[in-house]
Amino acid sequence: MPRIAIVDVGSNTAKLIALAYEPGRSWRQLDELRAVVRLSAGLDEGGELRPAPFARGLAALRTFASYAAAAGVERVVAAATSAVRDARNGSEFVAAARDLGVDLRLLDGVEEARIGALAVANGFAVGDAVTLDLGGGSFQLAELRGRRWRRGGSWPLGAVRSTERFLRGDPPKPKSVRALRAAARDAVAGWVAAEPLPDTFVALGGTVRNLANAHQKRVGYPIDLLHGYRMPVADLQELAAELATLDAAARAAVPGLNADRADIIAAGAAVVAEVAAAVGARELRVSGHGLREGLFYPYLLPDAPDHLLDDVRGFSVLNLMRQYHDDEAHNAHVRRLALALFDGLRPYHALGEAERELLGHAAYVHDIGMAVDYYRHEHHGQALVLGRALPGFDHREQALLALLVRFHRKGQPGPEGLGALLDPGDLDRLRLLAGVLRLAEYLERGKAQRVTGVEVAAEGAGILIRARSEGDARLEVEAANLRRELLAQALGRPLQVVGRGDAEAVP
């Protein structure tokens, strides 16, 4: 697969992500490099990038160019944001980067907002949303309607600039914090009031991820995933207020916060909290994807309208499958059988389309643990499902997906330490869906698609499942009968599987 490096030269950090991808089909991240450059340090005073930040930025780009050459990267896509675009000598920095072999694209504020919003549109299964991207030099707001860009803006109140302009004390004075909050509130007032805004509020950027990580540590969150995390705005306000009372050393010691952001996190938190209040948000959804992913989507989806995925959730699952165990014929057939069983059993269960969709997704990835080893591959698969963000899924859905993978072969389904993420009734849903998936898996035991379909019928007080087949499906029918008990228990009825032409049920 071709390799691409996306470089984001921000006001606080410069980052590179290396990706391998197949256009329109799949992608995976290979590596990441990060350097704290603080390009915007002192920028408001002189209007120019100062010599030390200028040199730090170029040193980072030199390292990135060296990495790209060593790693066999075919294409480098690089962009610079607030600090470089606002500096009088920004063009000199762009020219110096070009001398290093890095063609640096200078983004204006609205373009930066649009690219960040594209990352959100392809990272969440939401149609309408307000997005906030807080960087070191500026923050951007955007509005999505039907997953498409509607409008956006940019304001020079990023975490570094806001710290230098407002919060000079350590810890900052309360009146300075109030002044910063007022500046953020006044900056967005006109944009917010221009038209009614969506209820969904998604925030991205390093400051936001740090705040979410600190919140997860406080509440004892059971999984280490930030993308899709939901933080109540009331908790965000409380955390922002607390950080403003601490000095930098104390902030560095707060669990979940990066020490290299300790001096700027109080200002960043104040701006995020004030903007969240201004847009009327009750919760903040954290995006692990941002500008770099937004810059990547035109290459992953070159032919898609507006570079948007047709189905965020479906693409996430197929991408996961293709990275680890791309036995698509087997997985797709297990999915067909599982959905046919689910539909045929509707008279006996009360589950709906949300559960049916989750079952179909689980079928695609049920065997990904085989990438580690055959033995205990259901355990390995659970770890792989929980080991990375799945764009489009909330954490409850991702937990259920992982548990379906965990119990697709054997065992009595339980929460496996994920109970805090589940809703009432989810364990019952899990047992029924795992029972269906398990039966479908064993009806495809030979991985030859010999069982072509299923028919479900009442058989006295029980349920009879007749497997239609092409060729000898004795292996599949016998295997399914050996693994039928979980589904029978979940349905509260005896259940038997027979092959076509069998005169009576297998005992």
MOVEN-V608130 format. One record per pair of residues at least 4 apart in sequence whose C-alpha atoms are under 7 Angstrom apart, sorted by sequence separation. I is the first residue (numbers start at 1). J is the second residue. D is the distance in whole Angstrom. If there is no record, write none. Layout:
BEGIN
i=I j=J d=D
i=I j=J d=D
END
This chain:
BEGIN
i=9 j=13 d=7
i=10 j=14 d=5
i=22 j=26 d=5
i=42 j=46 d=7
i=43 j=47 d=5
i=49 j=53 d=7
i=50 j=54 d=6
i=51 j=55 d=6
i=52 j=56 d=6
i=53 j=57 d=6
i=54 j=58 d=6
i=55 j=59 d=6
i=56 j=60 d=6
i=57 j=61 d=6
i=58 j=62 d=6
i=59 j=63 d=6
i=60 j=64 d=6
i=61 j=65 d=6
i=62 j=66 d=6
i=63 j=67 d=6
i=64 j=68 d=6
i=65 j=69 d=6
i=66 j=70 d=6
i=67 j=71 d=6
i=68 j=72 d=6
i=69 j=73 d=6
i=80 j=84 d=6
i=81 j=85 d=6
i=82 j=86 d=6
i=83 j=87 d=6
i=89 j=93 d=7
i=90 j=94 d=6
i=91 j=95 d=6
i=92 j=96 d=6
i=93 j=97 d=6
i=94 j=98 d=6
i=95 j=99 d=6
i=96 j=100 d=7
i=97 j=101 d=7
i=98 j=102 d=5
i=107 j=111 d=6
i=108 j=112 d=6
i=109 j=113 d=6
i=110 j=114 d=6
i=111 j=115 d=6
i=112 j=116 d=6
i=113 j=117 d=6
i=114 j=118 d=6
i=115 j=119 d=7
i=116 j=120 d=7
i=117 j=121 d=6
i=118 j=122 d=6
i=119 j=123 d=6
i=120 j=124 d=6
i=134 j=138 d=6
i=135 j=139 d=6
i=144 j=148 d=5
i=145 j=149 d=7
i=157 j=161 d=6
i=158 j=162 d=6
i=159 j=163 d=6
i=160 j=164 d=6
i=161 j=165 d=6
i=162 j=166 d=6
i=163 j=167 d=5
i=164 j=168 d=6
i=168 j=172 d=6
i=169 j=173 d=6
i=172 j=176 d=6
i=173 j=177 d=7
i=174 j=178 d=6
i=175 j=179 d=6
i=176 j=180 d=6
i=177 j=181 d=6
i=178 j=182 d=6
i=179 j=183 d=6
i=180 j=184 d=6
i=181 j=185 d=6
i=182 j=186 d=6
i=183 j=187 d=6
i=184 j=188 d=7
i=185 j=189 d=6
i=188 j=192 d=6
i=189 j=193 d=6
i=190 j=194 d=6
i=204 j=208 d=6
i=205 j=209 d=6
i=206 j=210 d=6
i=207 j=211 d=6
i=208 j=212 d=6
i=209 j=213 d=6
i=210 j=214 d=6
i=211 j=215 d=6
i=212 j=216 d=6
i=213 j=217 d=6
i=214 j=218 d=6
i=215 j=219 d=6
i=216 j=220 d=6
i=217 j=221 d=6
i=231 j=235 d=7
i=232 j=236 d=6
i=233 j=237 d=6
i=234 j=238 d=6
i=235 j=239 d=6
i=236 j=240 d=6
i=237 j=241 d=6
i=238 j=242 d=6
i=239 j=243 d=6
i=240 j=244 d=6
i=241 j=245 d=7
i=242 j=246 d=7
i=246 j=250 d=6
i=247 j=251 d=6
i=248 j=252 d=6
i=249 j=253 d=7
i=250 j=254 d=7
i=258 j=262 d=7
i=261 j=265 d=6
i=264 j=268 d=6
i=265 j=269 d=6
i=266 j=270 d=6
i=267 j=271 d=6
i=268 j=272 d=6
i=269 j=273 d=6
i=270 j=274 d=6
i=271 j=275 d=6
i=272 j=276 d=6
i=273 j=277 d=6
i=274 j=278 d=6
i=275 j=279 d=6
i=276 j=280 d=6
i=277 j=281 d=6
i=289 j=293 d=6
i=290 j=294 d=6
i=291 j=295 d=6
i=292 j=296 d=6
i=293 j=297 d=6
i=296 j=300 d=6
i=297 j=301 d=6
i=298 j=302 d=5
i=304 j=308 d=6
i=311 j=315 d=6
i=312 j=316 d=6
i=313 j=317 d=6
i=314 j=318 d=6
i=315 j=319 d=6
i=316 j=320 d=6
i=317 j=321 d=6
i=318 j=322 d=6
i=319 j=323 d=6
i=320 j=324 d=7
i=321 j=325 d=6
i=322 j=326 d=5
i=327 j=331 d=6
i=328 j=332 d=6
i=329 j=333 d=6
i=330 j=334 d=6
i=331 j=335 d=6
i=332 j=336 d=6
i=333 j=337 d=6
i=334 j=338 d=6
i=335 j=339 d=6
i=336 j=340 d=6
i=337 j=341 d=6
i=338 j=342 d=6
i=339 j=343 d=6
i=340 j=344 d=6
i=341 j=345 d=6
i=342 j=346 d=6
i=345 j=349 d=7
i=346 j=350 d=7
i=351 j=355 d=6
i=352 j=356 d=6
i=353 j=357 d=6
i=354 j=358 d=6
i=355 j=359 d=6
i=356 j=360 d=6
i=357 j=361 d=6
i=358 j=362 d=6
i=359 j=363 d=6
i=360 j=364 d=7
i=361 j=365 d=7
i=362 j=366 d=6
i=369 j=373 d=7
i=370 j=374 d=5
i=373 j=377 d=6
i=376 j=380 d=7
i=377 j=381 d=6
i=378 j=382 d=6
i=379 j=383 d=7
i=380 j=384 d=6
i=381 j=385 d=6
i=382 j=386 d=6
i=383 j=387 d=6
i=393 j=397 d=6
i=394 j=398 d=6
i=395 j=399 d=6
i=396 j=400 d=6
i=397 j=401 d=6
i=398 j=402 d=6
i=399 j=403 d=6
i=400 j=404 d=6
i=401 j=405 d=6
i=402 j=406 d=6
i=403 j=407 d=6
i=404 j=408 d=6
i=407 j=411 d=6
i=415 j=419 d=5
i=422 j=426 d=6
i=425 j=429 d=6
i=426 j=430 d=6
i=427 j=431 d=6
i=428 j=432 d=6
i=429 j=433 d=6
i=430 j=434 d=6
i=431 j=435 d=6
i=432 j=436 d=6
i=433 j=437 d=6
i=434 j=438 d=6
i=435 j=439 d=6
i=436 j=440 d=6
i=437 j=441 d=6
i=438 j=442 d=6
i=439 j=443 d=6
i=440 j=444 d=6
i=441 j=445 d=6
i=444 j=448 d=7
i=458 j=462 d=6
i=459 j=463 d=5
i=469 j=473 d=6
i=473 j=477 d=6
i=474 j=478 d=6
i=475 j=479 d=6
i=476 j=480 d=6
i=477 j=481 d=6
i=478 j=482 d=6
i=479 j=483 d=7
i=480 j=484 d=6
i=484 j=488 d=6
i=485 j=489 d=6
i=486 j=490 d=6
i=487 j=491 d=6
i=488 j=492 d=6
i=489 j=493 d=7
i=498 j=502 d=6
i=9 j=14 d=4
i=21 j=26 d=6
i=22 j=27 d=6
i=43 j=48 d=6
i=49 j=54 d=6
i=68 j=73 d=5
i=85 j=90 d=6
i=97 j=102 d=5
i=98 j=103 d=5
i=107 j=112 d=6
i=134 j=139 d=4
i=144 j=149 d=5
i=145 j=150 d=6
i=157 j=162 d=5
i=162 j=167 d=7
i=163 j=168 d=6
i=167 j=172 d=5
i=172 j=177 d=7
i=203 j=208 d=7
i=216 j=221 d=5
i=231 j=236 d=7
i=246 j=251 d=6
i=252 j=257 d=6
i=276 j=281 d=5
i=302 j=307 d=6
i=321 j=326 d=6
i=393 j=398 d=6
i=444 j=449 d=6
i=458 j=463 d=5
i=459 j=464 d=6
i=488 j=493 d=5
i=8 j=14 d=6
i=9 j=15 d=7
i=21 j=27 d=4
i=43 j=49 d=6
i=84 j=90 d=5
i=97 j=103 d=7
i=98 j=104 d=7
i=133 j=139 d=5
i=134 j=140 d=7
i=143 j=149 d=6
i=144 j=150 d=6
i=252 j=258 d=7
i=301 j=307 d=5
i=407 j=413 d=6
i=457 j=463 d=6
i=458 j=464 d=6
i=488 j=494 d=6
i=8 j=15 d=5
i=20 j=27 d=6
i=21 j=28 d=6
i=97 j=104 d=7
i=132 j=139 d=7
i=133 j=140 d=5
i=143 j=150 d=6
i=252 j=259 d=5
i=370 j=377 d=5
i=444 j=451 d=7
i=457 j=464 d=5
i=488 j=495 d=5
i=498 j=505 d=5
i=7 j=15 d=6
i=8 j=16 d=7
i=19 j=27 d=7
i=20 j=28 d=6
i=132 j=140 d=6
i=133 j=141 d=7
i=143 j=151 d=5
i=243 j=251 d=7
i=369 j=377 d=4
i=372 j=380 d=7
i=443 j=451 d=6
i=456 j=464 d=6
i=457 j=465 d=7
i=497 j=505 d=7
i=498 j=506 d=6
i=7 j=16 d=4
i=19 j=28 d=6
i=20 j=29 d=6
i=40 j=49 d=7
i=132 j=141 d=5
i=142 j=151 d=6
i=143 j=152 d=6
i=167 j=176 d=6
i=298 j=307 d=6
i=369 j=378 d=6
i=456 j=465 d=5
i=496 j=505 d=6
i=497 j=506 d=7
i=6 j=16 d=6
i=7 j=17 d=7
i=19 j=29 d=4
i=20 j=30 d=7
i=39 j=49 d=7
i=94 j=104 d=6
i=131 j=141 d=6
i=132 j=142 d=7
i=142 j=152 d=4
i=166 j=176 d=6
i=167 j=177 d=7
i=252 j=262 d=5
i=297 j=307 d=6
i=367 j=377 d=7
i=455 j=465 d=6
i=456 j=466 d=6
i=496 j=506 d=7
i=5 j=16 d=6
i=6 j=17 d=5
i=18 j=29 d=6
i=19 j=30 d=5
i=130 j=141 d=7
i=131 j=142 d=5
i=141 j=152 d=5
i=142 j=153 d=7
i=251 j=262 d=5
i=369 j=380 d=5
i=454 j=465 d=7
i=455 j=466 d=5
i=484 j=495 d=7
i=5 j=17 d=6
i=6 j=18 d=7
i=18 j=30 d=5
i=130 j=142 d=6
i=131 j=143 d=6
i=141 j=153 d=5
i=369 j=381 d=4
i=454 j=466 d=6
i=455 j=467 d=7
i=5 j=18 d=4
i=18 j=31 d=5
i=130 j=143 d=5
i=140 j=153 d=6
i=141 j=154 d=6
i=213 j=226 d=7
i=368 j=381 d=5
i=414 j=427 d=7
i=454 j=467 d=5
i=4 j=18 d=6
i=5 j=19 d=6
i=17 j=31 d=6
i=18 j=32 d=6
i=39 j=53 d=5
i=117 j=131 d=6
i=129 j=143 d=6
i=130 j=144 d=6
i=140 j=154 d=4
i=166 j=180 d=6
i=212 j=226 d=7
i=248 j=262 d=5
i=367 j=381 d=7
i=453 j=467 d=6
i=454 j=468 d=6
i=3 j=18 d=7
i=4 j=19 d=5
i=17 j=32 d=4
i=38 j=53 d=6
i=39 j=54 d=7
i=129 j=144 d=5
i=139 j=154 d=6
i=140 j=155 d=6
i=248 j=263 d=5
i=366 j=381 d=7
i=453 j=468 d=5
i=481 j=496 d=6
i=3 j=19 d=6
i=4 j=20 d=6
i=16 j=32 d=5
i=17 j=33 d=7
i=37 j=53 d=6
i=128 j=144 d=5
i=129 j=145 d=7
i=138 j=154 d=7
i=139 j=155 d=6
i=386 j=402 d=6
i=451 j=467 d=6
i=452 j=468 d=6
i=481 j=497 d=6
i=3 j=20 d=4
i=16 j=33 d=5
i=116 j=133 d=7
i=128 j=145 d=4
i=138 j=155 d=5
i=139 j=156 d=7
i=209 j=226 d=7
i=339 j=356 d=7
i=385 j=402 d=5
i=451 j=468 d=6
i=452 j=469 d=5
i=480 j=497 d=7
i=2 j=20 d=6
i=3 j=21 d=7
i=15 j=33 d=6
i=16 j=34 d=6
i=39 j=57 d=7
i=127 j=145 d=6
i=128 j=146 d=6
i=138 j=156 d=4
i=139 j=157 d=6
i=413 j=431 d=6
i=451 j=469 d=4
i=452 j=470 d=7
i=1 j=20 d=6
i=2 j=21 d=6
i=15 j=34 d=4
i=37 j=56 d=5
i=127 j=146 d=4
i=128 j=147 d=6
i=137 j=156 d=6
i=138 j=157 d=5
i=139 j=158 d=6
i=212 j=231 d=7
i=399 j=418 d=7
i=450 j=469 d=5
i=451 j=470 d=7
i=1 j=21 d=6
i=14 j=34 d=6
i=15 j=35 d=6
i=37 j=57 d=6
i=127 j=147 d=5
i=137 j=157 d=6
i=138 j=158 d=4
i=382 j=402 d=5
i=450 j=470 d=5
i=477 j=497 d=6
i=1 j=22 d=6
i=13 j=34 d=7
i=14 j=35 d=5
i=85 j=106 d=6
i=126 j=147 d=7
i=137 j=158 d=4
i=339 j=360 d=7
i=382 j=403 d=6
i=450 j=471 d=6
i=477 j=498 d=6
i=13 j=35 d=6
i=14 j=36 d=6
i=136 j=158 d=4
i=137 j=159 d=6
i=244 j=266 d=5
i=451 j=473 d=6
i=477 j=499 d=6
i=13 j=36 d=4
i=14 j=37 d=6
i=85 j=108 d=7
i=135 j=158 d=5
i=136 j=159 d=5
i=137 j=160 d=6
i=243 j=266 d=5
i=382 j=405 d=6
i=450 j=473 d=6
i=12 j=36 d=6
i=13 j=37 d=5
i=80 j=104 d=7
i=134 j=158 d=6
i=135 j=159 d=6
i=136 j=160 d=5
i=137 j=161 d=5
i=381 j=405 d=6
i=382 j=406 d=5
i=12 j=37 d=6
i=13 j=38 d=6
i=35 j=60 d=6
i=78 j=103 d=6
i=79 j=104 d=5
i=80 j=105 d=6
i=81 j=106 d=6
i=117 j=142 d=6
i=136 j=161 d=7
i=335 j=360 d=5
i=381 j=406 d=7
i=396 j=421 d=5
i=12 j=38 d=4
i=78 j=104 d=5
i=79 j=105 d=4
i=80 j=106 d=5
i=81 j=107 d=6
i=121 j=147 d=5
i=240 j=266 d=7
i=395 j=421 d=7
i=396 j=422 d=6
i=404 j=430 d=7
i=408 j=434 d=6
i=11 j=38 d=6
i=12 j=39 d=6
i=78 j=105 d=6
i=79 j=106 d=6
i=80 j=107 d=6
i=113 j=140 d=5
i=378 j=405 d=6
i=379 j=406 d=5
i=407 j=434 d=6
i=11 j=39 d=5
i=12 j=40 d=7
i=79 j=107 d=7
i=113 j=141 d=6
i=114 j=142 d=7
i=335 j=363 d=5
i=378 j=406 d=5
i=11 j=40 d=5
i=113 j=142 d=6
i=240 j=269 d=5
i=334 j=363 d=6
i=335 j=364 d=7
i=378 j=407 d=7
i=408 j=437 d=6
i=409 j=438 d=6
i=240 j=270 d=6
i=400 j=430 d=7
i=404 j=434 d=5
i=408 j=438 d=5
i=446 j=476 d=7
i=463 j=493 d=7
i=445 j=476 d=5
i=462 j=493 d=5
i=463 j=494 d=6
i=464 j=495 d=6
i=465 j=496 d=6
i=466 j=497 d=6
i=467 j=498 d=6
i=468 j=499 d=6
i=469 j=500 d=7
i=331 j=363 d=6
i=332 j=364 d=6
i=444 j=476 d=6
i=461 j=493 d=7
i=462 j=494 d=5
i=463 j=495 d=5
i=464 j=496 d=5
i=465 j=497 d=5
i=466 j=498 d=5
i=467 j=499 d=5
i=468 j=500 d=6
i=240 j=273 d=7
i=331 j=364 d=5
i=443 j=476 d=5
i=462 j=495 d=6
i=463 j=496 d=6
i=464 j=497 d=6
i=465 j=498 d=6
i=466 j=499 d=6
i=467 j=500 d=6
i=442 j=476 d=6
i=443 j=477 d=6
i=466 j=500 d=6
i=114 j=149 d=7
i=61 j=97 d=7
i=237 j=273 d=6
i=65 j=102 d=7
i=236 j=273 d=6
i=442 j=479 d=6
i=443 j=480 d=6
i=49 j=87 d=6
i=62 j=100 d=6
i=114 j=152 d=7
i=217 j=255 d=7
i=442 j=480 d=5
i=48 j=87 d=5
i=58 j=97 d=7
i=113 j=152 d=6
i=217 j=256 d=6
i=362 j=401 d=6
i=366 j=405 d=5
i=47 j=87 d=5
i=48 j=88 d=5
i=49 j=89 d=6
i=113 j=153 d=7
i=47 j=88 d=6
i=48 j=89 d=6
i=214 j=255 d=6
i=439 j=480 d=5
i=110 j=152 d=6
i=214 j=256 d=4
i=325 j=367 d=7
i=362 j=404 d=6
i=366 j=408 d=7
i=40 j=83 d=5
i=110 j=153 d=5
i=213 j=256 d=5
i=214 j=257 d=6
i=321 j=364 d=7
i=325 j=368 d=5
i=358 j=401 d=7
i=362 j=405 d=6
i=39 j=83 d=6
i=109 j=153 d=7
i=110 j=154 d=6
i=213 j=257 d=7
i=317 j=361 d=6
i=321 j=365 d=5
i=324 j=368 d=5
i=439 j=483 d=6
i=109 j=154 d=5
i=325 j=370 d=7
i=438 j=483 d=7
i=439 j=484 d=6
i=14 j=60 d=7
i=210 j=256 d=6
i=211 j=257 d=7
i=318 j=364 d=7
i=325 j=371 d=6
i=210 j=257 d=5
i=321 j=368 d=6
i=324 j=371 d=5
i=16 j=64 d=7
i=210 j=258 d=7
i=233 j=281 d=7
i=317 j=365 d=7
i=233 j=282 d=5
i=232 j=282 d=6
i=233 j=283 d=5
i=232 j=283 d=4
i=233 j=284 d=6
i=435 j=486 d=5
i=436 j=487 d=6
i=231 j=283 d=5
i=232 j=284 d=6
i=435 j=487 d=4
i=230 j=283 d=6
i=231 j=284 d=5
i=83 j=137 d=6
i=230 j=284 d=6
i=231 j=285 d=6
i=82 j=137 d=5
i=230 j=285 d=5
i=432 j=487 d=6
i=82 j=138 d=6
i=229 j=285 d=6
i=230 j=286 d=6
i=228 j=285 d=6
i=229 j=286 d=5
i=207 j=265 d=7
i=228 j=286 d=5
i=432 j=490 d=5
i=227 j=286 d=5
i=228 j=287 d=6
i=431 j=490 d=6
i=226 j=286 d=6
i=227 j=287 d=5
i=207 j=268 d=6
i=227 j=288 d=4
i=226 j=288 d=6
i=5 j=73 d=7
i=130 j=198 d=6
i=4 j=73 d=6
i=129 j=198 d=5
i=3 j=73 d=5
i=4 j=74 d=6
i=5 j=75 d=6
i=6 j=76 d=6
i=7 j=77 d=6
i=8 j=78 d=6
i=9 j=79 d=6
i=10 j=80 d=6
i=128 j=198 d=6
i=129 j=199 d=7
i=130 j=200 d=6
i=131 j=201 d=6
i=132 j=202 d=6
i=133 j=203 d=6
i=134 j=204 d=7
i=135 j=205 d=6
i=3 j=74 d=6
i=4 j=75 d=5
i=5 j=76 d=5
i=6 j=77 d=5
i=7 j=78 d=4
i=8 j=79 d=5
i=9 j=80 d=5
i=10 j=81 d=6
i=11 j=82 d=6
i=129 j=200 d=5
i=130 j=201 d=5
i=131 j=202 d=5
i=132 j=203 d=5
i=133 j=204 d=5
i=134 j=205 d=6
i=2 j=74 d=7
i=3 j=75 d=7
i=4 j=76 d=6
i=5 j=77 d=6
i=6 j=78 d=6
i=7 j=79 d=6
i=8 j=80 d=6
i=9 j=81 d=7
i=10 j=82 d=7
i=11 j=83 d=5
i=128 j=200 d=7
i=129 j=201 d=6
i=130 j=202 d=6
i=131 j=203 d=6
i=132 j=204 d=6
i=133 j=205 d=6
i=172 j=244 d=6
i=129 j=202 d=7
i=134 j=207 d=7
i=171 j=244 d=7
i=171 j=245 d=6
i=316 j=390 d=6
i=359 j=433 d=6
i=363 j=437 d=7
i=171 j=246 d=5
i=316 j=391 d=6
i=171 j=247 d=4
i=170 j=247 d=5
i=209 j=286 d=7
i=170 j=248 d=7
i=313 j=391 d=6
i=312 j=391 d=7
i=313 j=392 d=5
i=201 j=281 d=6
i=312 j=392 d=5
i=313 j=393 d=7
i=203 j=284 d=7
i=199 j=281 d=6
i=201 j=283 d=7
i=202 j=284 d=6
i=203 j=285 d=6
i=204 j=286 d=6
i=201 j=284 d=6
i=202 j=285 d=5
i=203 j=286 d=5
i=204 j=287 d=5
i=201 j=285 d=6
i=202 j=286 d=6
i=203 j=287 d=6
i=204 j=288 d=7
i=202 j=287 d=7
i=205 j=290 d=7
i=204 j=290 d=6
i=184 j=271 d=6
i=192 j=279 d=6
i=181 j=270 d=6
i=185 j=274 d=6
i=181 j=271 d=6
i=184 j=274 d=7
i=185 j=275 d=7
i=184 j=275 d=7
i=181 j=274 d=6
i=185 j=278 d=6
i=342 j=436 d=7
i=341 j=436 d=7
i=40 j=137 d=6
i=338 j=436 d=6
i=338 j=437 d=6
i=167 j=267 d=7
i=163 j=264 d=6
i=338 j=440 d=5
i=337 j=440 d=5
i=160 j=264 d=6
i=163 j=267 d=5
i=159 j=264 d=6
i=162 j=267 d=6
i=159 j=265 d=7
i=334 j=440 d=6
i=334 j=441 d=6
i=159 j=267 d=5
i=159 j=268 d=4
i=158 j=268 d=7
i=334 j=444 d=6
i=344 j=455 d=7
i=345 j=456 d=7
i=344 j=456 d=5
i=341 j=454 d=7
i=340 j=454 d=7
i=333 j=449 d=7
i=337 j=453 d=6
i=330 j=447 d=6
i=41 j=160 d=7
i=40 j=160 d=7
i=40 j=161 d=7
i=11 j=135 d=7
i=12 j=136 d=5
i=11 j=136 d=5
i=10 j=136 d=7
i=11 j=137 d=5
i=349 j=491 d=7
i=348 j=491 d=7
i=12 j=160 d=7
i=227 j=389 d=6
i=225 j=388 d=7
i=225 j=389 d=6
i=123 j=289 d=7
i=228 j=394 d=6
i=120 j=287 d=7
i=228 j=395 d=7
i=120 j=289 d=7
i=119 j=289 d=6
i=119 j=290 d=6
i=119 j=291 d=7
i=116 j=290 d=5
i=119 j=293 d=6
i=116 j=291 d=5
i=119 j=294 d=4
i=115 j=291 d=6
i=118 j=294 d=5
i=116 j=294 d=6
i=115 j=294 d=5
i=115 j=295 d=6
i=122 j=308 d=6
i=122 j=309 d=6
i=125 j=312 d=6
i=124 j=312 d=7
i=125 j=313 d=7
i=123 j=312 d=7
i=122 j=312 d=6
i=222 j=418 d=6
i=124 j=391 d=6
i=125 j=392 d=4
i=123 j=391 d=5
i=124 j=392 d=4
i=123 j=392 d=6
i=23 j=299 d=7
i=24 j=300 d=6
i=23 j=300 d=5
i=24 j=301 d=5
i=22 j=300 d=7
i=23 j=301 d=6
i=21 j=300 d=7
i=8 j=292 d=6
i=7 j=292 d=7
i=6 j=292 d=6
i=6 j=296 d=7
i=27 j=319 d=7
i=26 j=319 d=5
END
